[in-house]
Amino acid sequence: MLPHLDAAYSLARYLAADATAAEDIVQEAFLNAFRAFGTYQGGSAKAWLFAIVRNCWRDRASAELGRSRVLVDHAGLTEGQAAALDNYPDDGESPEAAVLRQEEVENVRTVIAAIPEPFREALVLREMEQMSYREIATVTEVPIGTVMSRLARARDMLATLLLPQPDAQREERA
Protein backbone atom coordinates (compact mmCIF):
# COMPACT_ATOMS: atom_id res chain seq x y z
CA MET A 1 0.00 0.00 0.00
CA LEU A 2 2.88 2.39 0.60
CA PRO A 3 3.59 2.75 -3.14
CA HIS A 4 0.13 4.34 -3.36
CA LEU A 5 0.67 6.86 -0.55
CA ASP A 6 1.34 9.83 -2.84
CA ALA A 7 -1.61 8.97 -5.07
CA ALA A 8 -3.88 8.61 -2.03
CA TYR A 9 -2.74 11.99 -0.76
CA SER A 10 -3.30 13.52 -4.19
CA LEU A 11 -6.89 12.25 -4.24
CA ALA A 12 -7.50 13.44 -0.68
CA ARG A 13 -6.04 16.84 -1.56
CA TYR A 14 -8.47 17.22 -4.45
CA LEU A 15 -11.37 16.29 -2.21
CA ALA A 16 -10.39 18.07 1.00
CA ALA A 17 -10.29 21.73 1.91
CA ASP A 18 -6.60 21.93 2.67
CA ALA A 19 -3.36 20.02 3.00
CA THR A 20 -3.84 19.34 6.71
CA ALA A 21 -7.29 17.86 6.16
CA ALA A 22 -5.91 15.73 3.32
CA GLU A 23 -3.12 14.43 5.56
CA ASP A 24 -5.66 13.53 8.26
CA ILE A 25 -7.86 11.75 5.72
CA VAL A 26 -4.94 9.72 4.34
CA GLN A 27 -3.73 8.82 7.83
CA GLU A 28 -7.21 7.65 8.79
CA ALA A 29 -7.56 5.76 5.51
CA PHE A 30 -4.28 3.90 6.02
CA LEU A 31 -5.24 3.00 9.57
CA ASN A 32 -8.58 1.69 8.31
CA ALA A 33 -6.84 -0.20 5.51
CA PHE A 34 -4.44 -1.90 7.93
CA ARG A 35 -7.30 -2.82 10.24
CA ALA A 36 -9.35 -4.22 7.35
CA PHE A 37 -6.47 -5.87 5.50
CA GLY A 38 -7.84 -9.31 6.33
CA THR A 39 -10.98 -8.49 4.34
CA TYR A 40 -9.04 -7.47 1.21
CA GLN A 41 -10.14 -9.83 -1.56
CA GLY A 42 -7.42 -9.20 -4.10
CA GLY A 43 -7.68 -7.06 -7.19
CA SER A 44 -6.31 -3.57 -7.45
CA ALA A 45 -4.84 -2.47 -4.12
CA LYS A 46 -4.86 1.11 -5.38
CA ALA A 47 -8.60 1.01 -6.13
CA TRP A 48 -9.27 -0.59 -2.73
CA LEU A 49 -7.21 2.07 -0.95
CA PHE A 50 -8.83 4.90 -2.94
CA ALA A 51 -12.26 3.62 -1.94
CA ILE A 52 -11.18 3.82 1.70
CA VAL A 53 -9.79 7.35 1.18
CA ARG A 54 -13.05 8.39 -0.45
CA ASN A 55 -15.11 6.91 2.39
CA CYS A 56 -12.94 8.68 4.99
CA TRP A 57 -13.43 11.96 3.13
CA ARG A 58 -17.20 11.43 2.97
CA ASP A 59 -17.34 10.63 6.69
CA ARG A 60 -15.35 13.77 7.44
CA ALA A 61 -17.45 15.89 5.06
CA SER A 62 -20.67 14.63 6.67
CA ALA A 63 -19.35 15.52 10.11
CA GLU A 64 -18.21 18.93 8.88
CA LEU A 65 -21.58 19.72 7.27
CA GLY A 66 -23.03 19.87 10.75
CA ARG A 67 -20.57 22.67 11.43
CA SER A 68 -21.42 24.30 8.06
CA ARG A 69 -17.90 23.98 6.73
CA VAL A 70 -17.43 22.88 3.13
CA LEU A 71 -14.53 20.54 2.37
CA VAL A 72 -13.91 21.40 -1.26
CA ASP A 73 -10.51 22.48 -2.45
CA HIS A 74 -10.73 25.34 -4.90
CA ALA A 75 -6.99 25.38 -5.44
CA GLY A 76 -6.83 21.97 -7.07
CA LEU A 77 -3.19 20.95 -7.26
CA THR A 78 -1.34 19.04 -4.58
CA GLU A 79 1.95 20.31 -3.25
CA GLY A 80 3.71 17.61 -5.30
CA GLN A 81 1.95 18.62 -8.50
CA ALA A 82 2.69 22.29 -7.86
CA ALA A 83 6.34 21.44 -7.23
CA ALA A 84 6.43 19.45 -10.48
CA LEU A 85 5.19 22.51 -12.35
CA ASP A 86 7.88 24.62 -10.71
CA ASN A 87 10.58 22.12 -11.72
CA TYR A 88 10.11 22.51 -15.46
CA PRO A 89 13.34 23.71 -17.04
CA ASP A 90 13.60 27.42 -17.77
CA ASP A 91 13.10 27.77 -21.49
CA GLY A 92 13.86 31.47 -21.54
CA GLU A 93 10.20 32.27 -21.06
CA SER A 94 9.52 35.97 -20.76
CA PRO A 95 7.99 37.29 -17.54
CA GLU A 96 4.81 38.11 -19.46
CA ALA A 97 4.56 34.56 -20.80
CA ALA A 98 5.21 33.15 -17.33
CA VAL A 99 2.37 35.26 -15.90
CA LEU A 100 0.03 34.13 -18.70
CA ARG A 101 0.97 30.49 -18.13
CA GLN A 102 0.37 30.85 -14.39
CA GLU A 103 -3.02 32.45 -15.10
CA GLU A 104 -3.91 29.51 -17.35
CA VAL A 105 -2.92 27.02 -14.65
CA GLU A 106 -5.00 28.91 -12.08
CA ASN A 107 -7.94 29.01 -14.50
CA VAL A 108 -7.81 25.24 -15.06
CA ARG A 109 -7.56 24.61 -11.30
CA THR A 110 -10.55 26.86 -10.66
CA VAL A 111 -12.58 25.20 -13.41
CA ILE A 112 -11.81 21.71 -12.09
CA ALA A 113 -12.83 22.82 -8.61
CA ALA A 114 -16.11 24.20 -10.00
CA ILE A 115 -17.13 20.85 -11.49
CA PRO A 116 -19.63 19.04 -9.22
CA GLU A 117 -18.02 16.43 -6.96
CA PRO A 118 -19.07 13.16 -8.69
CA PHE A 119 -17.80 14.40 -12.05
CA ARG A 120 -14.63 16.00 -10.62
CA GLU A 121 -13.84 12.81 -8.73
CA ALA A 122 -14.13 10.65 -11.87
CA LEU A 123 -12.06 13.14 -13.87
CA VAL A 124 -9.27 13.31 -11.28
CA LEU A 125 -9.13 9.52 -10.90
CA ARG A 126 -8.99 8.96 -14.66
CA GLU A 127 -6.86 11.82 -15.95
CA MET A 128 -4.55 12.51 -13.02
CA GLU A 129 -4.34 9.13 -11.32
CA GLN A 130 -4.53 7.14 -14.58
CA MET A 131 -7.04 4.66 -13.16
CA SER A 132 -9.04 2.36 -15.43
CA TYR A 133 -12.82 2.64 -15.72
CA ARG A 134 -13.14 -0.57 -13.72
CA GLU A 135 -10.92 0.78 -10.93
CA ILE A 136 -12.89 4.03 -10.83
CA ALA A 137 -16.13 2.04 -10.65
CA THR A 138 -14.71 0.11 -7.70
CA VAL A 139 -13.57 3.25 -5.90
CA THR A 140 -16.78 5.20 -6.46
CA GLU A 141 -19.08 2.18 -6.06
CA VAL A 142 -21.00 2.86 -9.27
CA PRO A 143 -21.36 0.85 -12.51
CA ILE A 144 -18.78 1.32 -15.27
CA GLY A 145 -21.44 2.93 -17.46
CA THR A 146 -21.95 5.60 -14.82
CA VAL A 147 -18.19 6.19 -14.69
CA MET A 148 -18.13 6.62 -18.45
CA SER A 149 -21.06 9.06 -18.45
CA ARG A 150 -19.57 11.05 -15.55
CA LEU A 151 -16.28 11.33 -17.41
CA ALA A 152 -18.03 12.44 -20.60
CA ARG A 153 -20.02 15.06 -18.71
CA ALA A 154 -16.94 16.24 -16.80
CA ARG A 155 -15.02 16.65 -20.05
CA ASP A 156 -17.97 18.52 -21.59
CA MET A 157 -18.06 20.82 -18.56
CA LEU A 158 -14.32 21.43 -18.87
CA ALA A 159 -14.64 22.24 -22.56
CA THR A 160 -17.59 24.55 -21.95
CA LEU A 161 -15.82 26.41 -19.18
CA LEU A 162 -12.34 26.54 -20.73
CA LEU A 163 -12.95 27.03 -24.45
CA PRO A 164 -14.24 30.32 -25.85
CA GLN A 165 -17.89 30.12 -26.81
CA PRO A 166 -18.86 31.01 -30.43
CA ASP A 167 -21.39 33.63 -29.26
CA ALA A 168 -18.77 35.30 -27.07
CA GLN A 169 -16.36 35.50 -30.01
CA ARG A 170 -18.99 37.17 -32.20
CA GLU A 171 -19.76 39.74 -29.48
CA GLU A 172 -16.06 40.59 -29.12
CA ARG A 173 -15.78 41.34 -32.85
CA ALA A 174 -18.76 43.69 -32.82
N, CA, C and O of each residue as an XYZ file, in Angstrom:
696
protein
N       0.810     -1.192      0.000
C       0.000      0.000      0.000
C       0.857      1.261      0.000
O       0.420      2.294     -0.507
N       2.041      1.203      0.544
C       2.883      2.391      0.603
C       3.215      2.971     -0.769
O       3.361      4.188     -0.885
N       3.342      2.143     -1.822
C       3.586      2.746     -3.135
C       2.452      3.679     -3.580
O       2.644      4.517     -4.461
N       1.282      3.531     -2.975
C       0.127      4.344     -3.361
C      -0.097      5.529     -2.429
O      -1.117      6.211     -2.534
N       0.833      5.779     -1.527
C       0.671      6.856     -0.554
C       0.528      8.219     -1.227
O      -0.381      8.980     -0.896
N       1.412      8.530     -2.164
C       1.344      9.828     -2.840
C       0.050      9.980     -3.622
O      -0.567     11.045     -3.611
N      -0.361      8.914     -4.300
C      -1.609      8.971     -5.067
C      -2.810      9.136     -4.142
O      -3.747      9.864     -4.470
N      -2.791      8.473     -2.999
C      -3.883      8.607     -2.025
C      -3.935     10.035     -1.498
O      -5.014     10.607     -1.344
N      -2.774     10.606     -1.224
C      -2.735     11.995     -0.758
C      -3.246     12.934     -1.845
O      -3.986     13.876     -1.560
N      -2.856     12.680     -3.081
C      -3.305     13.522     -4.188
C      -4.827     13.516     -4.292
O      -5.447     14.567     -4.455
N      -5.424     12.337     -4.199
C      -6.887     12.250     -4.241
C      -7.496     12.994     -3.060
O      -8.438     13.768     -3.234
N      -6.972     12.770     -1.874
C      -7.501     13.442     -0.681
C      -7.352     14.954     -0.804
O      -8.224     15.701     -0.360
N      -6.270     15.401     -1.395
C      -6.038     16.843     -1.557
C      -7.056     17.459     -2.502
O      -7.491     18.591     -2.291
N      -7.442     16.723     -3.546
C      -8.473     17.219     -4.455
C      -9.838     17.267     -3.786
O     -10.662     18.126     -4.101
N     -10.072     16.349     -2.868
C     -11.374     16.286     -2.212
C     -11.463     17.199     -0.995
O     -12.529     17.742     -0.706
N     -10.368     17.372     -0.288
C     -10.387     18.070      1.003
C     -10.127     19.564      0.848
O      -9.691     20.040     -0.200
N     -10.408     20.276      1.921
C     -10.292     21.733      1.908
C      -8.847     22.212      1.918
O      -8.538     23.259      1.351
N      -7.971     21.462      2.551
C      -6.596     21.927      2.666
C      -5.655     20.748      2.876
O      -6.081     19.602      3.022
N      -4.377     21.061      2.886
C      -3.358     20.023      3.004
C      -3.453     19.279      4.330
O      -3.264     18.063      4.371
N      -3.739     19.987      5.401
C      -3.835     19.344      6.715
C      -4.994     18.360      6.754
O      -4.855     17.252      7.270
N      -6.132     18.761      6.212
C      -7.289     17.863      6.160
C      -6.968     16.641      5.306
O      -7.342     15.522      5.658
N      -6.282     16.848      4.191
C      -5.911     15.732      3.319
C      -4.986     14.761      4.047
O      -5.143     13.546      3.928
N      -4.025     15.291      4.798
C      -3.118     14.427      5.564
C      -3.891     13.605      6.589
O      -3.635     12.413      6.761
N      -4.839     14.249      7.271
C      -5.657     13.534      8.259
C      -6.476     12.431      7.601
O      -6.586     11.328      8.136
N      -7.045     12.730      6.447
C      -7.858     11.748      5.723
C      -7.007     10.555      5.312
O      -7.422      9.408      5.480
N      -5.821     10.815      4.775
C      -4.944      9.723      4.339
C      -4.485      8.899      5.533
O      -4.436      7.672      5.454
N      -4.150      9.558      6.636
C      -3.733      8.818      7.828
C      -4.865      7.914      8.309
O      -4.641      6.743      8.616
N      -6.063      8.452      8.374
C      -7.212      7.652      8.793
C      -7.472      6.507      7.812
O      -7.794      5.392      8.224
N      -7.332      6.784      6.525
C      -7.558      5.755      5.509
C      -6.549      4.617      5.641
O      -6.917      3.447      5.536
N      -5.284      4.953      5.869
C      -4.277      3.903      6.019
C      -4.513      3.088      7.287
O      -4.331      1.870      7.285
N      -4.911      3.744      8.357
C      -5.244      2.995      9.573
C      -6.409      2.043      9.312
O      -6.371      0.879      9.710
N      -7.439      2.545      8.643
C      -8.582      1.690      8.313
C      -8.175      0.548      7.390
O      -8.655     -0.576      7.537
N      -7.288      0.836      6.437
C      -6.835     -0.200      5.508
C      -6.062     -1.293      6.248
O      -6.259     -2.479      5.984
N      -5.192     -0.900      7.166
C      -4.439     -1.900      7.928
C      -5.361     -2.738      8.802
O      -5.184     -3.950      8.928
N      -6.351     -2.079      9.404
C      -7.304     -2.818     10.236
C      -8.139     -3.794      9.415
O      -8.478     -4.879      9.886
N      -8.466     -3.405      8.192
C      -9.348     -4.217      7.351
C      -8.581     -5.069      6.348
O      -9.184     -5.651      5.447
N      -7.265     -5.150      6.490
C      -6.469     -5.870      5.496
C      -6.901     -7.326      5.337
O      -6.802     -7.887      4.246
N      -7.373     -7.929      6.401
C      -7.837     -9.311      6.328
C      -9.056     -9.490      5.446
O      -9.337    -10.600      4.995
N      -9.787     -8.409      5.192
C     -10.976     -8.493      4.339
C     -10.665     -8.189      2.879
O     -11.534     -8.329      2.019
N      -9.425     -7.773      2.591
C      -9.038     -7.467      1.213
C      -9.138     -8.730      0.374
O      -8.574     -9.765      0.730
N      -9.859     -8.646     -0.742
C     -10.140     -9.834     -1.556
C      -9.330     -9.872     -2.842
O      -9.733    -10.539     -3.795
N      -8.234     -9.199     -2.894
C      -7.419     -9.196     -4.100
C      -7.866     -8.095     -5.042
O      -8.668     -7.238     -4.671
N      -7.355     -8.118     -6.247
C      -7.679     -7.060     -7.192
C      -6.719     -5.896     -7.033
O      -5.617     -6.048     -6.506
N      -7.144     -4.757     -7.487
C      -6.305     -3.566     -7.452
C      -6.227     -2.997     -6.041
O      -7.225     -2.532     -5.491
N      -5.033     -3.040     -5.462
C      -4.836     -2.472     -4.124
C      -5.057     -0.966     -4.153
O      -5.558     -0.388     -3.188
N      -4.683     -0.333     -5.256
C      -4.863      1.111     -5.380
C      -6.349      1.469     -5.359
O      -6.751      2.403     -4.666
N      -7.155      0.740     -6.106
C      -8.599      1.009     -6.127
C      -9.205      0.776     -4.749
O     -10.051      1.550     -4.303
N      -8.775     -0.287     -4.075
C      -9.272     -0.595     -2.728
C      -8.911      0.542     -1.769
O      -9.753      1.002     -0.997
N      -7.663      0.985     -1.823
C      -7.212      2.065     -0.951
C      -7.940      3.370     -1.272
O      -8.334      4.096     -0.359
N      -8.124      3.674     -2.555
C      -8.828      4.900     -2.935
C     -10.271      4.882     -2.449
O     -10.808      5.922     -2.068
N     -10.898      3.721     -2.458
C     -12.264      3.621     -1.936
C     -12.280      3.958     -0.447
O     -13.201      4.616      0.036
N     -11.270      3.511      0.266
C     -11.178      3.817      1.700
C     -10.932      5.313      1.903
O     -11.536      5.922      2.786
N     -10.052      5.910      1.093
C      -9.794      7.354      1.176
C     -11.087      8.122      0.926
O     -11.423      9.052      1.659
N     -11.792      7.727     -0.099
C     -13.053      8.389     -0.448
C     -14.063      8.277      0.692
O     -14.730      9.255      1.029
N     -14.175      7.096      1.282
C     -15.109      6.912      2.394
C     -14.711      7.755      3.603
O     -15.573      8.321      4.276
N     -13.415      7.841      3.881
C     -12.945      8.685      4.991
C     -13.284     10.149      4.722
O     -13.709     10.867      5.626
N     -13.097     10.586      3.482
C     -13.435     11.962      3.129
C     -14.933     12.204      3.303
O     -15.342     13.228      3.851
N     -15.739     11.267      2.839
C     -17.199     11.428      2.971
C     -17.613     11.474      4.437
O     -18.452     12.289      4.821
N     -17.031     10.605      5.255
C     -17.341     10.631      6.688
C     -16.976     11.987      7.285
O     -17.740     12.565      8.058
N     -15.813     12.479      6.921
C     -15.347     13.765      7.436
C     -16.235     14.900      6.923
O     -16.580     15.810      7.676
N     -16.603     14.844      5.639
C     -17.454     15.885      5.060
C     -18.825     15.892      5.721
O     -19.387     16.957      5.978
N     -19.365     14.711      5.996
C     -20.665     14.626      6.669
C     -20.594     15.244      8.056
O     -21.498     15.971      8.468
N     -19.520     14.954      8.770
C     -19.350     15.524     10.106
C     -19.184     17.040     10.029
O     -19.710     17.772     10.867
N     -18.458     17.499      9.029
C     -18.208     18.933      8.884
C     -19.455     19.689      8.451
O     -19.605     20.862      8.793
N     -20.359     19.046      7.705
C     -21.577     19.725      7.269
C     -22.385     20.206      8.458
O     -23.041     21.246      8.394
N     -22.338     19.457      9.531
C     -23.026     19.869     10.746
C     -22.459     21.158     11.304
O     -23.143     21.891     12.018
N     -21.215     21.430     10.978
C     -20.566     22.665     11.432
C     -20.527     23.702     10.312
O     -19.837     24.717     10.407
N     -21.293     23.421      9.236
C     -21.425     24.302      8.062
C     -20.082     24.719      7.465
O     -19.868     25.878      7.111
N     -19.191     23.741      7.365
C     -17.900     23.984      6.734
C     -17.830     23.102      5.506
O     -18.096     21.904      5.606
N     -17.486     23.639      4.365
C     -17.430     22.880      3.130
C     -16.007     22.406      2.904
O     -15.061     23.187      3.009
N     -15.854     21.114      2.591
C     -14.526     20.542      2.371
C     -14.252     20.381      0.882
O     -14.084     19.259      0.403
N     -14.205     21.460      0.161
C     -13.906     21.404     -1.260
C     -12.696     22.283     -1.504
O     -12.657     23.436     -1.075
N     -11.725     21.742     -2.183
C     -10.506     22.484     -2.453
C     -10.666     23.243     -3.756
O     -10.826     22.636     -4.815
N     -10.625     24.550     -3.687
C     -10.734     25.343     -4.896
C      -9.371     25.606     -5.514
O      -9.290     26.191     -6.594
N      -8.314     25.192     -4.863
C      -6.989     25.378     -5.440
C      -6.680     24.282     -6.434
O      -6.176     24.569     -7.520
N      -6.963     23.049     -6.103
C      -6.827     21.972     -7.067
C      -5.563     21.162     -7.010
O      -5.648     19.948     -6.825
N      -4.416     21.736     -7.153
C      -3.194     20.948     -7.258
C      -2.624     20.613     -5.888
O      -2.722     21.393     -4.941
N      -2.023     19.425     -5.811
C      -1.341     19.040     -4.583
C       0.006     19.752     -4.538
O       0.455     20.331     -5.527
N       0.634     19.697     -3.381
C       1.955     20.308     -3.253
C       2.931     19.652     -4.226
O       3.763     20.333     -4.828
N       2.831     18.332     -4.380
C       3.713     17.615     -5.298
C       3.504     18.032     -6.740
O       4.464     18.199     -7.493
N       2.239     18.202     -7.126
C       1.953     18.621     -8.495
C       2.428     20.052     -8.732
O       2.968     20.367     -9.792
N       2.224     20.912     -7.741
C       2.688     22.294     -7.865
C       4.208     22.330     -7.971
O       4.765     23.095     -8.758
N       4.877     21.496     -7.171
C       6.340     21.436     -7.233
C       6.801     20.935     -8.595
O       7.803     21.410     -9.130
N       6.069     19.971     -9.155
C       6.426     19.455    -10.478
C       6.328     20.557    -11.523
O       7.174     20.649    -12.413
N       5.302     21.391    -11.418
C       5.188     22.508    -12.351
C       6.356     23.477    -12.189
O       6.864     24.011    -13.175
N       6.775     23.702    -10.963
C       7.883     24.617    -10.705
C       9.214     24.066    -11.193
O      10.150     24.831    -11.429
N       9.312     22.742    -11.347
C      10.579     22.121    -11.720
C      10.794     22.005    -13.223
O      11.794     21.434    -13.658
N       9.872     22.537    -14.025
C      10.108     22.511    -15.461
C      11.324     23.367    -15.771
O      11.521     24.412    -15.151
N      12.149     22.930    -16.731
C      13.343     23.709    -17.042
C      12.970     25.088    -17.580
O      11.949     25.260    -18.246
N      13.820     26.059    -17.276
C      13.604     27.415    -17.766
C      13.913     27.433    -19.247
O      15.039     27.157    -19.661
N      12.912     27.757    -20.040
C      13.105     27.770    -21.485
C      13.267     29.197    -22.003
O      13.016     29.475    -23.176
N      13.686     30.088    -21.124
C      13.858     31.467    -21.542
C      12.530     32.195    -21.664
O      12.430     33.204    -22.361
N      11.532     31.694    -21.002
C      10.199     32.272    -21.060
C      10.226     33.698    -20.511
O      10.830     33.970    -19.473
N       9.572     34.581    -21.215
C       9.521     35.968    -20.758
C       8.647     36.076    -19.514
O       7.800     35.214    -19.278
N       8.841     37.109    -18.726
C       7.991     37.286    -17.540
C       6.507     37.366    -17.899
O       5.655     36.863    -17.167
N       6.206     38.004    -19.032
C       4.811     38.106    -19.458
C       4.236     36.729    -19.767
O       3.108     36.418    -19.384
N       5.017     35.910    -20.461
C       4.562     34.560    -20.798
C       4.403     33.715    -19.543
O       3.478     32.909    -19.444
N       5.307     33.900    -18.582
C       5.207     33.148    -17.326
C       3.934     33.522    -16.576
O       3.262     32.655    -16.018
N       3.604     34.806    -16.563
C       2.372     35.257    -15.904
C       1.158     34.675    -16.611
O       0.226     34.207    -15.957
N       1.159     34.698    -17.939
C       0.034     34.135    -18.698
C      -0.113     32.639    -18.437
O      -1.225     32.138    -18.273
N       1.014     31.927    -18.399
C       0.968     30.491    -18.132
C       0.415     30.234    -16.736
O      -0.412     29.341    -16.547
N       0.868     31.011    -15.760
C       0.371     30.851    -14.392
C      -1.124     31.138    -14.328
O      -1.855     30.453    -13.612
N      -1.584     32.141    -15.066
C      -3.016     32.448    -15.100
C      -3.804     31.287    -15.702
O      -4.898     30.965    -15.237
N      -3.243     30.659    -16.743
C      -3.910     29.509    -17.354
C      -4.009     28.348    -16.367
O      -5.050     27.699    -16.265
N      -2.921     28.092    -15.643
C      -2.924     27.018    -14.645
C      -3.972     27.308    -13.580
O      -4.736     26.419    -13.204
N      -4.014     28.529    -13.096
C      -5.005     28.909    -12.079
C      -6.418     28.759    -12.623
O      -7.315     28.313    -11.907
N      -6.622     29.126    -13.878
C      -7.940     29.007    -14.502
C      -8.376     27.549    -14.568
O      -9.519     27.229    -14.241
N      -7.479     26.668    -14.987
C      -7.809     25.240    -15.060
C      -8.113     24.698    -13.664
O      -9.073     23.948    -13.492
N      -7.319     25.063    -12.682
C      -7.557     24.605    -11.303
C      -8.919     25.077    -10.806
O      -9.650     24.313    -10.177
N      -9.259     26.315    -11.082
C     -10.547     26.864    -10.660
C     -11.695     26.153    -11.360
O     -12.713     25.848    -10.739
N     -11.532     25.889    -12.652
C     -12.582     25.202    -13.409
C     -12.776     23.783    -12.884
O     -13.913     23.341    -12.714
N     -11.693     23.068    -12.627
C     -11.812     21.706    -12.090
C     -12.524     21.742    -10.742
O     -13.371     20.893    -10.463
N     -12.188     22.706     -9.919
C     -12.831     22.816     -8.606
C     -14.311     23.149     -8.724
O     -15.092     22.813     -7.834
N     -14.707     23.807     -9.812
C     -16.105     24.201    -10.003
C     -16.979     23.051    -10.493
O     -18.205     23.127    -10.411
N     -16.367     22.000    -10.997
C     -17.135     20.851    -11.487
C     -17.733     20.126    -10.288
O     -17.036     19.903     -9.298
N     -19.004     19.754    -10.355
C     -19.625     19.039     -9.225
C     -18.841     17.784     -8.839
O     -18.235     17.131     -9.688
N     -18.862     17.463     -7.558
C     -18.016     16.427     -6.961
C     -18.018     15.088     -7.686
O     -16.931     14.563     -7.931
N     -19.159     14.490     -8.053
C     -19.067     13.163     -8.689
C     -18.305     13.192    -10.014
O     -17.590     12.247    -10.349
N     -18.462     14.276    -10.758
C     -17.796     14.398    -12.050
C     -16.321     14.734    -11.866
O     -15.463     14.193    -12.564
N     -16.026     15.634    -10.919
C     -14.635     16.000    -10.620
C     -13.857     14.780    -10.140
O     -12.718     14.555    -10.548
N     -14.490     13.996     -9.267
C     -13.837     12.809     -8.726
C     -13.470     11.837     -9.845
O     -12.344     11.341     -9.889
N     -14.407     11.563    -10.746
C     -14.134     10.652    -11.865
C     -13.024     11.207    -12.753
O     -12.144     10.465    -13.190
N     -13.065     12.505    -13.017
C     -12.059     13.140    -13.866
C     -10.668     13.056    -13.244
O      -9.702     12.725    -13.931
N     -10.563     13.351    -11.966
C      -9.267     13.305    -11.278
C      -8.726     11.878    -11.263
O      -7.544     11.658    -11.525
N      -9.584     10.913    -10.956
C      -9.127      9.523    -10.900
C      -8.654      9.035    -12.268
O      -7.668      8.302    -12.355
N      -9.341      9.431    -13.326
C      -8.986      8.958    -14.665
C      -7.781      9.714    -15.232
O      -6.804      9.100    -15.660
N      -7.855     11.026    -15.234
C      -6.857     11.819    -15.948
C      -5.597     12.095    -15.131
O      -4.513     12.229    -15.699
N      -5.723     12.180    -13.830
C      -4.552     12.508    -13.016
C      -3.965     11.294    -12.327
O      -2.755     11.218    -12.113
N      -4.818     10.345    -11.979
C      -4.337      9.130    -11.319
C      -4.230      7.955    -12.284
O      -3.769      6.880    -11.899
N      -4.649      8.146    -13.525
C      -4.528      7.136    -14.584
C      -5.205      5.811    -14.225
O      -4.706      4.743    -14.578
N      -6.324      5.879    -13.535
C      -7.040      4.660    -13.162
C      -7.925      4.211    -14.317
O      -8.390      5.028    -15.111
N      -8.152      2.905    -14.402
C      -9.041      2.355    -15.427
C     -10.490      2.619    -15.038
O     -10.784      2.951    -13.889
N     -11.393      2.468    -16.007
C     -12.821      2.636    -15.717
C     -13.257      1.654    -14.632
O     -14.029      2.008    -13.741
N     -12.768      0.442    -14.709
C     -13.139     -0.573    -13.721
C     -12.658     -0.173    -12.319
O     -13.388     -0.329    -11.340
N     -11.435      0.339    -12.231
C     -10.916      0.776    -10.931
C     -11.725      1.956    -10.386
O     -12.018      2.018     -9.192
N     -12.079      2.883    -11.266
C     -12.886      4.029    -10.833
C     -14.249      3.555    -10.355
O     -14.767      4.054     -9.355
N     -14.834      2.592    -11.066
C     -16.130      2.043    -10.654
C     -16.024      1.408     -9.272
O     -16.934      1.538     -8.453
N     -14.922      0.727     -9.016
C     -14.710      0.110     -7.704
C     -14.583      1.173     -6.618
O     -15.197      1.064     -5.557
N     -13.790      2.191     -6.889
C     -13.565      3.252     -5.904
C     -14.854      4.007     -5.603
O     -15.170      4.263     -4.441
N     -15.592      4.360     -6.640
C     -16.782      5.199     -6.461
C     -18.050      4.397     -6.207
O     -19.105      4.965     -5.922
N     -17.946      3.080     -6.311
C     -19.076      2.182     -6.056
C     -20.260      2.467     -6.970
O     -21.409      2.498     -6.530
N     -19.962      2.677     -8.257
C     -20.996      2.864     -9.271
C     -20.661      1.965    -10.465
O     -19.515      1.540    -10.608
N     -21.642      1.669    -11.322
C     -21.364      0.855    -12.509
C     -20.401      1.557    -13.473
O     -20.271      2.781    -13.457
N     -19.734      0.765    -14.305
C     -18.781      1.317    -15.272
C     -19.472      2.301    -16.208
O     -18.886      3.321    -16.570
N     -20.695      2.014    -16.602
C     -21.440      2.932    -17.464
C     -21.608      4.305    -16.829
O     -21.538      5.325    -17.515
N     -21.828      4.327    -15.535
C     -21.951      5.600    -14.815
C     -20.614      6.330    -14.808
O     -20.566      7.550    -14.958
N     -19.532      5.583    -14.634
C     -18.191      6.190    -14.687
C     -17.980      6.839    -16.049
O     -17.515      7.975    -16.144
N     -18.326      6.105    -17.099
C     -18.133      6.625    -18.454
C     -18.968      7.884    -18.691
O     -18.481      8.852    -19.277
N     -20.220      7.873    -18.238
C     -21.058      9.056    -18.447
C     -20.571     10.233    -17.600
O     -20.621     11.379    -18.048
N     -20.103      9.960    -16.385
C     -19.574     11.047    -15.553
C     -18.333     11.663    -16.186
O     -18.157     12.882    -16.168
N     -17.472     10.813    -16.748
C     -16.276     11.334    -17.411
C     -16.649     12.167    -18.628
O     -16.077     13.235    -18.849
N     -17.599     11.688    -19.415
C     -18.026     12.437    -20.598
C     -18.604     13.790    -20.190
O     -18.297     14.812    -20.805
N     -19.427     13.795    -19.172
C     -20.023     15.058    -18.711
C     -18.965     15.981    -18.118
O     -19.007     17.192    -18.332
N     -18.017     15.415    -17.376
C     -16.944     16.238    -16.802
C     -16.112     16.875    -17.909
O     -15.760     18.052    -17.828
N     -15.802     16.106    -18.934
C     -15.023     16.648    -20.055
C     -15.816     17.718    -20.797
O     -15.253     18.729    -21.215
N     -17.127     17.500    -20.965
C     -17.974     18.522    -21.589
C     -17.979     19.802    -20.757
O     -17.894     20.905    -21.298
N     -18.079     19.646    -19.440
C     -18.061     20.819    -18.556
C     -16.737     21.563    -18.682
O     -16.709     22.792    -18.750
N     -15.637     20.807    -18.711
C     -14.320     21.433    -18.872
C     -14.250     22.214    -20.172
O     -13.808     23.363    -20.197
N     -14.689     21.580    -21.254
C     -14.642     22.239    -22.558
C     -15.505     23.497    -22.563
O     -15.096     24.537    -23.079
N     -16.687     23.398    -21.992
C     -17.588     24.551    -21.950
C     -16.983     25.698    -21.155
O     -17.085     26.859    -21.551
N     -16.363     25.374    -20.047
C     -15.816     26.414    -19.177
C     -14.462     26.952    -19.641
O     -14.125     28.104    -19.366
N     -13.689     26.124    -20.343
C     -12.340     26.544    -20.733
C     -12.247     27.120    -22.140
O     -11.453     28.026    -22.392
N     -13.058     26.594    -23.058
C     -12.951     27.030    -24.447
C     -13.852     28.228    -24.699
O     -14.949     28.311    -24.146
N     -13.391     29.163    -25.538
C     -14.237     30.316    -25.848
C     -15.504     29.855    -26.568
O     -15.466     28.971    -27.423
N     -16.607     30.464    -26.207
C     -17.886     30.120    -26.810
C     -18.069     30.914    -28.103
O     -17.666     32.076    -28.165
N     -18.672     30.310    -29.147
C     -18.858     31.005    -30.429
C     -19.607     32.329    -30.282
O     -19.242     33.305    -30.937
N     -20.637     32.392    -29.448
C     -21.388     33.632    -29.261
C     -20.510     34.715    -28.648
O     -20.615     35.884    -29.020
N     -19.656     34.339    -27.721
C     -18.768     35.302    -27.066
C     -17.768     35.871    -28.066
O     -17.418     37.049    -27.994
N     -17.303     35.030    -29.008
C     -16.357     35.500    -30.012
C     -17.022     36.508    -30.940
O     -16.409     37.509    -31.312
N     -18.280     36.249    -31.319
C     -18.992     37.173    -32.199
C     -19.205     38.517    -31.512
O     -19.078     39.562    -32.150
N     -19.529     38.504    -30.216
C     -19.760     39.741    -29.477
C     -18.482     40.560    -29.367
O     -18.529     41.789    -29.399
N     -17.327     39.883    -29.235
C     -16.058     40.591    -29.119
C     -15.719     41.320    -30.413
O     -15.135     42.403    -30.380
N     -16.082     40.731    -31.556
C     -15.778     41.336    -32.852
C     -16.650     42.559    -33.113
O     -16.245     43.461    -33.846
N     -17.813     42.597    -32.537
C     -18.764     43.692    -32.816
C     -18.367     44.986    -32.167
O     -19.067     45.989    -32.312
